[in-house]
Amino acid sequence: MRIPRDAVLLRIFVGEDAKFDHRPLYEAIVLKAREVHLAGATVLRGPMGFGHSSRLHTTKILRLSEDLPVVIEIVDSQDKIDAFLPVLEKMMGGGLVTLEKAQVLQYGENAT
């Protein structure tokens, strides 16, 4: 699979407790991205953050329910990301979705 040098970074911010079809939303998004043959996806778990409610989510030792911030990053061509956005919209109940231009300098292993 190839990604054009001029690509798009799709960044999705959700809470780790968010669900879609009885599974974590971040997992459902990554699996759907794989199913539609996007180039790849990475999930990053944040130790602290807040969103539109200004409620602080943090990894305090004594908290039982953390609902920590999770960021899913997906890089691919503008066309493939645009085609994925309606699918993503149906999965999202809340959160933040951003797009930005990205230059792909390397993808996969170097040819030797």
C-alpha positions in Angstrom: 0.0 0.0 0.0 1.2 3.5 -0.8 0.3 6.8 0.7 0.9 10.0 -1.3 3.5 12.4 0.1 0.8 15.0 0.5 -1.6 13.3 2.9 -4.1 14.1 5.6 -3.9 13.4 9.4 -7.3 12.5 10.9 -7.1 12.9 14.7 -10.0 11.7 16.9 -10.3 12.6 20.6 -12.6 10.5 22.8 -12.8 9.1 26.3 -11.6 5.6 26.8 -15.0 4.6 28.3 -16.9 5.6 25.1 -18.5 2.6 23.4 -19.8 1.6 20.0 -21.6 -1.8 19.5 -20.6 -3.0 23.0 -16.8 -2.4 22.5 -14.5 0.5 23.2 -15.1 3.2 20.6 -11.3 3.6 19.9 -11.1 -0.2 19.1 -14.2 0.0 16.9 -12.7 2.9 14.9 -9.3 1.2 14.4 -11.0 -2.0 13.3 -13.3 -0.1 10.9 -10.2 1.8 9.5 -8.5 -1.5 8.9 -11.6 -3.0 7.3 -11.8 -0.1 4.8 -8.1 -0.4 4.0 -6.8 2.8 5.5 -3.0 2.9 5.7 -2.9 2.6 9.5 -4.1 3.9 12.8 -2.5 4.5 16.2 -4.3 4.8 19.6 -2.6 7.0 22.2 -3.8 7.0 25.8 -3.4 10.3 27.7 -2.7 10.5 31.4 -4.6 13.7 31.8 -7.0 15.9 29.8 -10.3 17.7 29.6 -12.8 18.5 26.9 -15.9 20.6 26.2 -17.3 19.9 29.7 -14.1 21.1 31.4 -14.2 18.0 33.6 -10.7 16.9 34.3 -9.8 13.3 33.6 -6.6 12.0 35.2 -4.7 8.9 36.4 -5.1 9.5 40.2 -4.1 6.4 42.2 -7.3 6.3 44.2 -9.8 6.9 41.4 -11.7 3.8 40.2 -13.2 5.3 37.0 -10.7 7.3 35.1 -12.2 7.6 31.6 -8.9 8.8 30.4 -8.5 10.7 27.1 -7.7 8.6 24.0 -6.5 9.9 20.7 -6.7 7.9 17.5 -4.5 9.1 14.6 -5.0 8.0 11.0 -2.9 9.2 8.1 -3.9 8.5 4.5 -4.8 10.3 1.2 -7.4 13.1 1.3 -9.8 10.9 -0.8 -9.6 7.9 1.5 -10.0 10.0 4.7 -13.0 11.9 3.2 -14.7 8.6 2.4 -14.1 7.4 6.0 -15.6 10.5 7.6 -19.3 9.6 7.1 -18.6 6.2 8.6 -16.8 7.8 11.6 -19.6 10.2 12.1 -22.1 7.4 12.6 -19.8 5.8 15.2 -19.2 9.0 17.3 -21.5 10.0 20.1 -19.2 12.8 21.2 -15.6 13.8 21.2 -13.5 15.9 18.8 -12.4 15.2 15.3 -9.7 17.3 13.5 -8.0 17.2 10.1 -4.7 18.6 9.1 -2.4 18.4 6.2 0.5 16.0 6.6 3.6 15.2 4.5 4.5 11.5 4.5 8.2 11.2 4.5 8.3 7.4 5.1 5.8 4.6 5.2 6.7 1.0 5.8 10.2 -0.4 5.5 13.0 1.1 3.4 13.6 -0.6 0.1 17.2 -2.0 0.1 
